[in-house]
Amino acid sequence: MSERRPSRGGTHANRWGLVATFALSAVLLAAFGRVAQLQIAPGEELRSFMGDRLSQRSEKSWRGDLLDRRGRPISLSRVGVRAFIDPMRLAELEPAEMSEAIAGLAEALEQPPGEIELRVRQRLSASAQRVGEGKGPLRFAAVSDMLDDEHAAAVRALAIPGVHLEQRDIRETVASDALSRLVGLVGFEHEGRLGAELELDKSLRSTDGSLRYLRDAKGRPLWVERGGWQPGSDGRDISLSIDLELQRIAEEELWRGIYDADAVGGRLVMLDPRTGEVLAMTDLIRDVEGLAAYPWEDQDAPRSVGLPTSGPGGPRYVTLPPDEFRDRHPATSRNRCVQDMYEPGSTFKPFVWAAVTQAGLVDPGEVFDTHNGFWVTSYGRSIEDVTRRPKMAWSEVLVNSSNIGMIQGAERMEPADLRAMLRAFGFGQETGIALPGEMAGLMTPMSLWSHWTQTSVAFGHEVAVTPIQMARAFCCFARTGDAAGTLPDLSLVALDEHEPLLDVLRPVVEPEVAVKVREVLTHVASKMEAVMERKNPAEAGWRYRIFGKSGTAEIPTGPPPEGKRRPTGSRGYFEEQYNSSFIAGGPFEDPRMVVLVVIDDPGPEHVFQPALRRTHYGSHVAGPVARRVIERSLDYLGVPASDPDLEIEIERVNKW
């Protein structure tokens, strides 16, 4: 068979196929080359239209809320709106129209029209200057703070060109101004700056999510690549130990006590002695007219004659340290419950009494010679008692707040032992409460401790404390069972009853000593209640039996300002101006709370009276506040009333 030769048509088809293949490949290569050239070195015209096709958008997460121990909101985040203007759009209006628009906006915002017009004029002037410098004009000027729904709706209804509403995340404290000092503030990025917001920031802070996606030339989303979505996480809601109803009761009664005493301020701390939780904390200041600045003397001036004293017809000096931030925002001022120190006076005596008793330096039932209220120490210092008796048993020394008896007991202790015991109560050191700026208080160092110091400390002088320190230390006498005589750790966060830290005990005195202190102090509280009932018979029939101690101490002037010195004859204290306090716990059988009240500088009408009629003492001005707060608070908590037949005989305590 002869071999077939390929046809001429088939050969031509193959050739044209190869040509077409090479031509198409060349076109594709040229296209790819052009794409590469455009990507690597685009022309100037194209460069202006190019940009990164990958977009990223933040996905908002929310900072955790601060709640009270029962879940009621204290500080929370929400979306708010504020009004702003585009000055350039307003400038496009006719002058009469612009004036009318500004007047309408001012009415909606309840602001003076002149303020808004001035804001607009200033921005227009600044814009003109920027344009002259080759920069863009200013298109934004905020004209309000965060608006409520009513004001926002009023602005929206105006429909003024150039007037807009801007959404912003805000942190809102819905509690009282006084509680704001504890809660604190957050910054622009919702980071904690002050108070509990700062101390708990790590748990409260949120992490925003993000979405990365590819878009087309017109900016329209195309797709999300793998890993392009990163979810955010909201901050954790935290329940504080504060109870808003207990806080309300505390503030209400403290204000009443401040006005009743014509005082310049007051402080109150309420703790749960079982757990160390802070149930309420408030710091109030009242504007009192006519206060005079203390007359420091110039260092280079001749010495003046006589000591400037306050009194009837004389000046009443400013005793509170200046706080320039208090008027800016409630949360920016000092929290005087943790940052300001004071001399505790006789409220310090239970701790000295417990220290001496714990050391076994007083026999049960021992009687002290109290010299009818006048006595001179071995080193020549004169001491007086308010309650003047020839003799007092050791328990009566505490009940009657005898300086003479307390000093005699304290003198039996070695100075180092007394100081160490007071340090064990937590004095002279921070409590560790989660609030910034806490002061450690002051105790004379051992190297400077003298006979004078030993005497002064025995009745609450030459020692400085904070209210939170005092309340915590007093919990030693208010704890029961195995925890009696121990010091709790403080907490601003609500604790679970199974919290492991509650099982950690910090012993200070033996349980028997703590119970005896509590028993003796019921008689102190009974004396205070009798004073209340004499003033107002309606204040009788208390449902809860309490225990407590009053104290009254002159207010230190503090160190002289730079270039100044103390007036001639000054002892370093304001004359006849006092801090009056009362610390108490209740109910006696199973204490559920400890309350410390400090009344700052009761008015002159309470001080300048005959000795037996003075009413500036802690039992007169601070005791009633503590008594009412405990009664109302325990009733609110549903605590069973005390046994009306419960009697604690002082003789039984003496025989112990």
C-alpha positions as CSV (number, residue, x, y, z in Angstrom):
1,M,0.0,0.0,0.0
2,S,1.4,3.4,-0.9
3,E,1.9,6.1,1.9
4,R,-0.7,8.9,2.0
5,R,0.7,12.4,1.8
6,P,-0.7,15.2,4.0
7,S,-3.2,17.5,2.4
8,R,-2.2,21.1,1.7
9,G,-5.2,22.4,3.7
10,G,-4.2,20.7,6.9
11,T,-0.7,22.1,6.8
12,H,-2.0,25.7,6.4
13,A,-4.4,25.2,9.4
14,N,-1.5,24.1,11.7
15,R,0.6,27.1,10.6
16,W,-2.2,29.6,11.3
17,G,-2.9,28.0,14.7
18,L,0.7,28.5,15.7
19,V,0.7,32.1,14.6
20,A,-2.5,32.7,16.5
21,T,-1.0,31.1,19.6
22,F,2.1,33.2,19.4
23,A,0.1,36.4,18.8
24,L,-2.2,35.7,21.8
25,S,0.7,35.0,24.0
26,A,2.4,38.2,22.9
27,V,-0.8,40.2,23.7
28,L,-1.1,38.6,27.2
29,L,2.6,39.2,27.9
30,A,2.2,42.8,26.8
31,A,-0.9,43.2,29.0
32,F,0.9,41.7,32.0
33,G,3.8,43.9,31.4
34,R,1.6,46.9,31.2
35,V,-0.1,46.0,34.5
36,A,3.3,45.5,36.1
37,Q,4.4,48.9,34.7
38,L,1.3,50.6,36.0
39,Q,1.7,49.0,39.4
40,I,5.5,49.7,39.7
41,A,5.8,53.1,37.9
42,P,2.4,54.6,37.1
43,G,2.1,57.9,35.3
44,E,1.3,61.1,37.2
45,E,-2.3,61.2,36.0
46,L,-3.0,57.6,37.1
47,R,-1.1,58.0,40.4
48,S,-3.7,60.4,41.8
49,F,-6.4,57.8,41.3
50,M,-4.5,54.9,42.9
51,G,-4.6,54.0,46.6
52,D,-4.5,51.0,48.9
53,R,-7.4,48.8,48.1
54,L,-7.3,47.2,51.6
55,S,-9.5,49.0,54.1
56,Q,-9.8,48.5,57.9
57,R,-12.7,49.4,60.1
58,S,-12.7,49.4,63.9
59,E,-15.5,47.5,65.5
60,K,-16.6,49.2,68.8
61,S,-16.5,47.3,72.1
62,W,-17.7,48.6,75.4
63,R,-16.0,49.3,78.7
64,G,-17.4,47.3,81.6
65,D,-20.0,48.8,83.9
66,L,-19.5,49.6,87.6
67,L,-22.4,48.3,89.6
68,D,-23.3,48.4,93.3
69,R,-23.4,45.2,95.3
70,R,-27.0,44.6,94.3
71,G,-26.5,45.2,90.6
72,R,-27.6,48.8,90.4
73,P,-25.7,51.0,88.0
74,I,-23.0,53.4,89.3
75,S,-20.9,54.1,86.2
76,L,-21.7,53.0,82.7
77,S,-20.9,53.7,79.1
78,R,-23.4,54.9,76.5
79,V,-23.6,56.7,73.2
80,G,-24.3,60.4,73.5
81,V,-24.5,63.3,71.0
82,R,-23.2,66.8,71.1
83,A,-23.9,69.7,68.7
84,F,-21.2,71.1,66.4
85,I,-21.2,73.6,63.6
86,D,-19.5,74.0,60.2
87,P,-18.7,77.7,60.3
88,M,-18.1,77.8,56.5
89,R,-21.7,76.6,55.8
90,L,-23.1,79.1,58.2
91,A,-21.1,81.9,56.5
92,E,-22.9,81.1,53.2
93,L,-26.1,82.4,54.8
94,E,-27.3,86.0,54.6
95,P,-26.3,87.9,57.7
96,A,-29.9,88.1,58.9
97,E,-30.4,84.4,58.3
98,M,-27.2,83.5,60.1
99,S,-28.3,85.6,63.1
100,E,-31.7,83.9,63.1
101,A,-30.0,80.5,62.9
102,I,-27.7,81.2,65.8
103,A,-30.6,82.5,67.9
104,G,-32.6,79.4,67.2
105,L,-29.6,77.1,68.1
106,A,-29.0,79.1,71.3
107,E,-32.6,78.6,72.3
108,A,-32.5,74.9,71.6
109,L,-29.3,74.5,73.6
110,E,-30.4,77.0,76.3
111,Q,-27.2,79.0,75.8
112,P,-26.6,82.8,75.4
113,P,-26.7,83.6,71.6
114,G,-23.6,85.8,72.1
115,E,-21.5,82.9,73.1
116,I,-22.3,80.8,70.0
117,E,-21.9,83.8,67.7
118,L,-18.5,84.6,69.3
119,R,-17.5,80.9,68.7
120,V,-18.6,81.2,65.0
121,R,-16.7,84.5,64.5
122,Q,-13.6,83.1,66.0
123,R,-13.6,80.0,63.8
124,L,-14.2,82.1,60.7
125,S,-11.4,84.4,61.5
126,A,-9.1,81.4,62.2
127,S,-10.2,79.8,58.9
128,A,-9.4,82.9,56.9
129,Q,-5.9,82.9,58.4
130,R,-5.4,79.3,57.5
131,V,-6.6,79.8,53.9
132,G,-4.2,82.7,53.6
133,E,-1.4,80.3,54.6
134,G,-2.4,77.8,52.0
135,K,-4.1,75.5,54.4
136,G,-7.7,74.1,54.5
137,P,-10.5,76.0,56.3
138,L,-11.8,74.9,59.7
139,R,-15.0,73.0,59.3
140,F,-15.7,72.0,62.9
141,A,-16.6,73.8,66.2
142,A,-18.3,72.1,69.1
143,V,-21.0,74.3,70.7
144,S,-22.3,72.0,73.4
145,D,-21.5,69.3,75.9
146,M,-23.3,65.9,75.7
147,L,-27.0,66.5,75.1
148,D,-30.0,64.7,76.6
149,D,-32.7,63.4,74.2
150,E,-34.9,66.5,74.6
151,H,-32.1,69.0,73.6
152,A,-30.8,66.7,70.8
153,A,-34.3,66.5,69.3
154,A,-34.6,70.3,69.5
155,V,-31.4,70.8,67.6
156,R,-32.3,68.2,65.0
157,A,-35.7,69.8,64.4
158,L,-34.0,73.2,63.5
159,A,-32.5,71.6,60.3
160,I,-30.0,74.5,60.1
161,P,-27.4,74.1,57.3
162,G,-24.0,73.6,58.9
163,V,-25.4,72.5,62.3
164,H,-24.9,68.8,63.1
165,L,-25.0,66.3,65.9
166,E,-21.9,64.2,66.6
167,Q,-22.1,60.8,68.2
168,R,-19.6,60.1,70.9
169,D,-19.0,57.4,73.6
170,I,-19.4,58.8,77.1
171,R,-18.9,57.4,80.6
172,E,-21.7,58.4,82.9
173,T,-21.6,58.2,86.7
174,V,-25.2,58.0,87.8
175,A,-24.3,58.1,91.5
176,S,-24.0,61.2,93.7
177,D,-21.1,63.7,93.5
178,A,-19.8,62.5,96.8
179,L,-19.5,58.9,95.5
180,S,-17.8,60.2,92.4
181,R,-14.7,60.8,94.4
182,L,-14.5,57.0,95.0
183,V,-15.6,56.0,91.5
184,G,-13.2,58.3,89.7
185,L,-12.9,59.2,86.0
186,V,-12.0,57.8,82.6
187,G,-10.0,59.6,79.9
188,F,-10.8,60.4,76.3
189,E,-10.0,56.9,75.2
190,H,-12.1,55.4,78.0
191,E,-9.0,54.5,80.1
192,G,-9.2,54.8,83.9
193,R,-7.7,57.9,85.2
194,L,-8.9,58.2,88.8
195,G,-10.5,56.3,91.7
196,A,-12.0,52.8,91.1
197,E,-12.0,53.4,87.4
198,L,-8.2,53.5,87.5
199,E,-7.6,50.7,90.0
200,L,-10.0,48.3,88.2
201,D,-9.1,49.5,84.7
202,K,-7.5,46.3,83.6
203,S,-10.7,44.4,84.1
204,L,-13.0,47.1,82.9
205,R,-11.2,48.1,79.7
206,S,-12.5,46.8,76.4
207,T,-10.6,45.8,73.3
208,D,-12.0,47.0,70.0
209,G,-12.4,44.5,67.1
210,S,-11.3,45.2,63.5
211,L,-12.4,44.2,60.0
212,R,-10.0,44.3,57.0
213,Y,-11.5,44.0,53.6
214,L,-10.6,44.5,49.9
215,R,-12.5,47.2,48.0
216,D,-12.9,48.0,44.3
217,A,-11.9,51.3,42.6
218,K,-15.1,53.0,43.8
219,G,-14.5,51.9,47.4
220,R,-17.2,49.2,47.4
221,P,-16.3,46.2,49.6
222,L,-15.4,43.1,47.6
223,W,-14.4,40.4,50.1
224,V,-12.8,39.7,53.5
225,E,-9.6,37.7,53.4
226,R,-8.8,34.9,55.9
227,G,-7.9,36.4,59.2
228,G,-9.4,39.8,58.3
229,W,-12.0,39.7,61.1
230,Q,-10.7,40.2,64.6
231,P,-13.6,40.2,67.1
232,G,-13.4,42.7,70.0
233,S,-14.1,42.0,73.6
234,D,-16.2,44.1,76.0
235,G,-14.8,44.9,79.4
236,R,-16.0,43.0,82.4
237,D,-18.9,44.4,84.5
238,I,-17.8,44.7,88.2
239,S,-20.0,44.9,91.3
240,L,-18.5,47.3,93.8
241,S,-18.9,46.6,97.5
242,I,-20.9,49.9,97.8
243,D,-24.6,49.7,98.4
244,L,-26.3,52.7,96.9
245,E,-29.1,52.8,99.5
246,L,-26.6,52.7,102.3
247,Q,-24.6,55.4,100.5
248,R,-27.8,57.5,100.3
249,I,-28.5,57.0,104.0
250,A,-25.0,58.0,104.9
251,E,-25.0,61.2,102.9
252,E,-28.4,62.2,104.1
253,E,-27.5,61.8,107.8
254,L,-24.1,63.3,107.4
255,W,-25.5,66.5,105.8
256,R,-28.0,66.7,108.7
257,G,-25.1,66.4,111.2
258,I,-23.0,69.0,109.3
259,Y,-25.8,71.6,109.4
260,D,-26.8,70.8,112.9
261,A,-23.2,71.5,114.0
262,D,-22.7,74.5,111.7
263,A,-19.6,72.6,110.6
264,V,-17.5,73.1,107.5
265,G,-17.7,69.5,106.4
266,G,-17.9,65.9,107.4
267,R,-16.6,62.4,106.5
268,L,-18.1,59.0,106.9
269,V,-16.8,55.5,106.3
270,M,-19.0,52.3,106.6
271,L,-17.4,48.9,106.5
272,D,-18.6,45.3,106.8
273,P,-16.3,44.0,109.6
274,R,-16.8,40.4,108.6
275,T,-15.5,40.9,105.0
276,G,-13.7,44.2,105.0
277,E,-16.0,45.5,102.2
278,V,-16.6,49.2,101.9
279,L,-20.4,49.6,102.1
280,A,-20.5,53.4,101.9
281,M,-18.0,56.3,101.9
282,T,-18.7,60.0,101.7
283,D,-16.8,63.3,102.0
284,L,-18.9,66.4,102.2
285,I,-17.9,70.1,102.4
286,R,-20.2,73.0,103.2
287,D,-19.6,76.6,102.1
288,V,-19.4,78.7,105.3
289,E,-19.3,82.5,104.9
290,G,-16.8,84.7,106.7
291,L,-14.0,82.2,107.3
292,A,-10.6,84.0,107.6
293,A,-7.2,82.9,106.4
294,Y,-4.8,81.9,109.2
295,P,-2.5,84.8,109.9
296,W,0.9,83.3,109.3
297,E,3.7,85.8,110.0
298,D,6.5,86.8,107.5
299,Q,9.8,85.3,108.5
300,D,11.6,88.7,108.3
301,A,8.9,90.7,110.0
302,P,9.1,91.7,113.7
303,R,7.3,89.3,116.1
304,S,3.7,90.2,116.8
305,V,2.3,90.5,120.2
306,G,-0.3,88.0,121.3
307,L,-1.8,84.9,119.7
308,P,-4.6,85.1,117.1
309,T,-7.5,83.1,118.5
310,S,-11.0,82.4,117.2
311,G,-13.9,83.1,119.4
312,P,-17.1,85.2,119.8
313,G,-16.6,88.3,117.8
314,G,-13.2,87.0,116.5
315,P,-12.3,85.2,113.3
316,R,-13.1,81.7,112.5
317,Y,-10.2,80.3,110.5
318,V,-10.2,78.1,107.4
319,T,-9.1,74.7,108.6
320,L,-9.5,72.5,105.5
321,P,-6.5,72.3,103.2
322,P,-7.1,73.9,99.8
323,D,-8.3,71.7,97.0
324,E,-8.2,73.6,93.7
325,F,-9.7,70.6,91.8
326,R,-12.9,70.3,93.9
327,D,-14.8,72.9,91.8
328,R,-13.7,71.4,88.4
329,H,-15.3,68.0,88.7
330,P,-16.5,66.0,91.8
331,A,-14.2,63.2,90.9
332,T,-11.0,65.3,90.6
333,S,-11.0,66.5,94.2
334,R,-9.3,64.7,97.1
335,N,-11.1,61.8,98.7
336,R,-10.6,63.0,102.3
337,C,-11.6,59.6,103.7
338,V,-8.3,58.1,102.4
339,Q,-6.1,61.2,101.6
340,D,-6.6,63.6,104.6
341,M,-5.2,62.8,108.0
342,Y,-6.5,64.0,111.4
343,E,-5.7,63.5,115.1
344,P,-8.3,61.0,116.4
345,G,-8.4,62.1,120.0
346,S,-10.3,59.8,122.3
347,T,-11.5,57.5,119.6
348,F,-7.9,56.2,119.8
349,K,-8.3,55.1,123.4
350,P,-9.9,51.7,122.7
351,F,-6.8,50.6,120.9
352,V,-4.5,51.8,123.7
353,W,-6.8,50.1,126.3
354,A,-6.7,46.9,124.3
355,A,-2.9,47.0,123.9
356,V,-2.4,47.5,127.7
357,T,-5.0,44.8,128.5
358,Q,-3.5,42.4,125.9
359,A,-0.1,42.8,127.5
360,G,-1.6,41.7,130.9
361,L,-0.4,44.9,132.6
362,V,-3.7,45.7,134.4
363,D,-5.3,43.3,136.9
364,P,-9.0,42.6,136.4
365,G,-11.0,45.1,138.5
366,E,-7.9,47.3,139.2
367,V,-8.8,50.8,140.3
368,F,-6.8,53.8,139.2
369,D,-6.4,57.1,141.1
370,T,-7.7,59.7,138.7
371,H,-7.1,62.6,141.1
372,N,-10.5,64.3,140.6
373,G,-9.6,65.1,137.0
374,F,-6.4,67.1,137.7
375,W,-3.0,65.4,137.6
376,V,0.7,66.1,136.8
377,T,2.8,63.5,135.2
378,S,6.2,62.4,136.5
379,Y,7.9,64.8,134.0
380,G,5.7,67.8,134.9
381,R,3.0,67.8,132.3
382,S,-0.5,68.8,133.5
383,I,-3.4,66.5,132.5
384,E,-7.1,67.1,132.9
385,D,-10.2,65.0,132.5
386,V,-13.6,66.1,131.3
387,T,-15.3,63.5,133.6
388,R,-13.7,64.2,137.0
389,R,-13.6,61.3,139.5
390,P,-11.3,60.5,142.4
391,K,-11.0,56.9,141.3
392,M,-12.0,54.7,138.3
393,A,-11.8,51.0,137.5
394,W,-9.9,50.2,134.3
395,S,-13.1,49.6,132.3
396,E,-14.5,52.9,133.6
397,V,-11.3,54.7,132.4
398,L,-12.5,53.8,128.9
399,V,-16.2,54.5,129.5
400,N,-15.5,57.9,131.0
401,S,-12.6,58.6,128.5
402,S,-10.2,59.4,131.3
403,N,-6.9,60.9,130.0
404,I,-5.4,60.4,133.4
405,G,-6.3,56.7,133.8
406,M,-5.4,55.9,130.2
407,I,-1.9,57.6,130.6
408,Q,-1.2,55.6,133.7
409,G,-2.1,52.4,132.0
410,A,0.0,53.2,128.9
411,E,3.0,54.1,131.1
412,R,3.2,50.5,132.1
413,M,4.1,49.5,128.6
414,E,7.5,49.8,127.1
415,P,7.4,52.5,124.3
416,A,8.5,50.1,121.7
417,D,5.8,47.6,122.7
418,L,3.1,50.2,122.6
419,R,4.2,51.5,119.2
420,A,4.5,47.9,117.8
421,M,1.0,47.1,119.1
422,L,-0.5,50.2,117.5
423,R,1.3,49.3,114.2
424,A,-0.4,45.9,114.4
425,F,-3.7,47.7,114.3
426,G,-2.6,49.2,111.0
427,F,-1.7,52.7,112.1
428,G,1.2,54.4,110.4
429,Q,0.7,52.4,107.2
430,E,-1.6,52.2,104.2
431,T,-4.6,49.9,104.4
432,G,-4.1,48.7,100.8
433,I,-7.6,49.8,99.7
434,A,-7.7,50.1,95.9
435,L,-7.9,53.9,95.8
436,P,-5.0,56.2,94.6
437,G,-3.4,58.7,96.8
438,E,-4.0,56.9,100.1
439,M,-2.0,58.4,103.0
440,A,-0.3,56.1,105.5
441,G,-0.9,58.3,108.5
442,L,1.8,59.4,110.9
443,M,3.4,57.8,114.0
444,T,6.4,59.2,115.8
445,P,9.5,57.1,114.9
446,M,11.0,55.2,117.8
447,S,14.2,57.3,117.6
448,L,12.1,60.4,118.5
449,W,9.6,58.7,120.9
450,S,9.7,60.5,124.3
451,H,7.8,60.6,127.6
452,W,5.7,63.3,126.0
453,T,4.9,61.0,123.1
454,Q,3.9,58.1,125.3
455,T,1.5,60.4,127.1
456,S,0.1,62.1,124.0
457,V,-0.5,58.9,122.1
458,A,-2.4,57.4,125.1
459,F,-5.3,59.9,124.5
460,G,-5.0,60.1,120.7
461,H,-2.6,63.0,120.1
462,E,0.8,63.0,118.3
463,V,-0.6,60.5,115.9
464,A,-2.4,61.1,112.6
465,V,-4.8,58.7,111.0
466,T,-7.2,58.6,108.0
467,P,-10.9,57.7,108.4
468,I,-10.4,54.5,106.5
469,Q,-7.6,53.4,108.8
470,M,-9.7,54.1,111.9
471,A,-12.7,52.2,110.6
472,R,-10.5,49.2,109.6
473,A,-8.7,49.0,112.9
474,F,-12.1,49.2,114.8
475,C,-13.2,46.0,112.9
476,C,-10.9,44.1,115.3
477,F,-13.5,44.7,118.0
478,A,-16.5,44.0,115.7
479,R,-15.5,40.6,114.4
480,T,-16.8,37.5,116.0
481,G,-15.9,33.8,116.3
482,D,-12.4,32.8,115.2
483,A,-12.1,36.2,113.5
484,A,-12.5,38.2,116.7
485,G,-9.5,40.4,117.4
486,T,-8.2,40.1,113.8
487,L,-7.8,42.8,111.1
488,P,-9.7,42.4,107.8
489,D,-8.3,43.1,104.3
490,L,-10.3,45.9,102.7
491,S,-12.2,45.5,99.4
492,L,-13.9,47.9,97.1
493,V,-15.3,45.0,95.1
494,A,-18.2,42.9,96.3
495,L,-17.0,39.6,97.6
496,D,-18.5,36.2,97.5
497,E,-19.0,34.6,100.9
498,H,-16.7,31.7,99.7
499,E,-13.9,34.1,98.8
500,P,-10.6,32.4,100.0
501,L,-9.2,35.7,101.2
502,L,-11.9,35.8,103.9
503,D,-10.3,32.8,105.5
504,V,-7.0,34.7,106.0
505,L,-6.8,36.0,109.6
506,R,-4.5,38.7,110.8
507,P,-4.5,38.5,114.6
508,V,-4.0,41.7,116.7
509,V,-5.4,41.0,120.1
510,E,-6.9,37.9,121.8
511,P,-10.6,37.2,121.1
512,E,-11.4,37.7,124.8
513,V,-9.8,41.2,124.7
514,A,-11.8,42.2,121.6
515,V,-15.0,41.1,123.2
516,K,-14.3,43.0,126.4
517,V,-13.6,46.2,124.4
518,R,-16.9,45.7,122.7
519,E,-18.7,45.2,126.0
520,V,-17.2,48.3,127.6
521,L,-18.0,50.4,124.5
522,T,-21.7,49.6,124.8
523,H,-21.8,51.8,127.9
524,V,-20.1,54.6,126.0
525,A,-22.7,54.4,123.3
526,S,-25.5,54.3,126.0
527,K,-24.2,57.6,127.4
528,M,-24.3,59.2,124.0
529,E,-27.8,57.9,123.4
530,A,-28.9,59.4,126.7
531,V,-27.6,62.8,125.5
532,M,-29.6,62.5,122.3
533,E,-32.8,61.6,124.2
534,R,-32.5,64.6,126.5
535,K,-32.2,66.8,123.5
536,N,-35.1,65.1,121.6
537,P,-37.3,62.6,123.5
538,A,-38.5,61.3,120.1
539,E,-35.0,59.8,119.6
540,A,-35.5,56.8,121.9
541,G,-36.4,53.2,121.6
542,W,-33.6,52.2,119.4
543,R,-34.0,48.7,117.9
544,Y,-30.3,47.9,117.7
545,R,-27.7,48.0,120.5
546,I,-24.5,49.5,119.4
547,F,-21.0,50.1,120.8
548,G,-18.7,53.0,120.1
549,K,-16.3,55.8,121.2
550,S,-16.3,59.5,120.8
551,G,-13.3,61.8,120.2
552,T,-12.6,65.5,120.1
553,A,-9.2,66.9,119.0
554,E,-7.9,70.3,118.1
555,I,-7.1,70.8,114.4
556,P,-3.4,71.1,113.5
557,T,-2.5,74.2,111.5
558,G,0.0,72.3,109.4
559,P,3.5,73.5,108.5
560,P,3.9,77.2,107.6
561,P,3.9,78.2,103.9
562,E,7.3,79.0,102.4
563,G,8.6,82.3,103.8
564,K,6.2,82.3,106.7
565,R,6.4,81.3,110.4
566,R,3.9,80.5,113.1
567,P,2.4,83.4,115.0
568,T,3.9,84.1,118.4
569,G,2.8,81.7,121.0
570,S,1.2,79.2,118.6
571,R,1.2,75.6,119.6
572,G,0.7,74.5,116.0
573,Y,-3.1,74.1,116.4
574,F,-6.1,76.3,115.6
575,E,-7.4,77.7,118.9
576,E,-10.8,76.4,119.8
577,Q,-11.4,74.7,116.5
578,Y,-11.9,70.9,116.5
579,N,-12.4,67.7,114.6
580,S,-15.2,65.8,116.4
581,S,-15.7,62.1,115.7
582,F,-17.5,59.0,116.7
583,I,-16.7,55.4,115.7
584,A,-19.3,52.7,116.3
585,G,-20.4,49.2,115.4
586,G,-23.6,47.3,115.5
587,P,-25.6,45.3,116.4
588,F,-23.6,44.3,119.5
589,E,-24.5,40.6,119.3
590,D,-23.3,40.1,115.7
591,P,-21.9,43.3,114.2
592,R,-22.8,43.8,110.6
593,M,-21.2,47.3,110.2
594,V,-18.6,49.7,111.5
595,V,-19.3,53.4,111.0
596,L,-16.8,56.3,111.5
597,V,-18.1,59.9,111.4
598,V,-15.8,62.9,111.5
599,I,-17.4,66.4,111.8
600,D,-15.0,69.0,110.6
601,D,-14.9,72.2,112.7
602,P,-18.2,72.5,114.5
603,G,-19.4,76.2,114.7
604,P,-18.4,78.6,117.5
605,E,-21.8,78.5,119.0
606,H,-21.1,74.9,120.0
607,V,-17.6,75.7,121.4
608,F,-17.9,79.0,123.3
609,Q,-20.2,77.9,126.1
610,P,-19.7,77.2,129.8
611,A,-17.7,74.1,130.2
612,L,-20.6,71.9,131.1
613,R,-22.7,73.1,128.2
614,R,-20.3,72.8,125.3
615,T,-21.7,70.8,122.5
616,H,-18.8,70.5,120.1
617,Y,-17.7,67.1,121.5
618,G,-17.9,64.0,119.3
619,S,-20.7,62.6,121.4
620,H,-22.8,65.6,120.6
621,V,-22.2,66.2,116.9
622,A,-20.8,63.0,115.4
623,G,-22.4,60.4,117.7
624,P,-26.0,61.1,116.6
625,V,-25.0,60.8,113.0
626,A,-23.4,57.4,113.5
627,R,-26.3,56.3,115.7
628,R,-28.9,57.2,113.0
629,V,-26.9,55.8,110.2
630,I,-26.5,52.4,111.9
631,E,-30.1,52.2,112.9
632,R,-31.5,53.0,109.5
633,S,-28.9,50.8,107.7
634,L,-29.5,47.7,109.8
635,D,-33.2,48.1,109.3
636,Y,-32.8,48.4,105.5
637,L,-30.6,45.2,105.6
638,G,-33.3,43.4,107.5
639,V,-31.1,42.6,110.5
640,P,-33.1,41.2,113.4
641,A,-33.5,43.7,116.3
642,S,-31.3,43.4,119.4
643,D,-32.7,41.5,122.4
644,P,-34.4,44.3,124.5
645,D,-33.5,42.4,127.7
646,L,-29.8,42.4,126.9
647,E,-27.8,44.0,129.7
648,I,-24.0,44.2,130.0
649,E,-23.1,44.9,133.6
650,I,-19.9,47.0,133.9
651,E,-19.2,45.2,137.2
652,R,-18.9,41.9,135.3
653,V,-16.4,43.5,132.9
654,N,-14.4,44.8,135.9
655,K,-14.2,41.3,137.4
656,W,-12.9,39.8,134.2
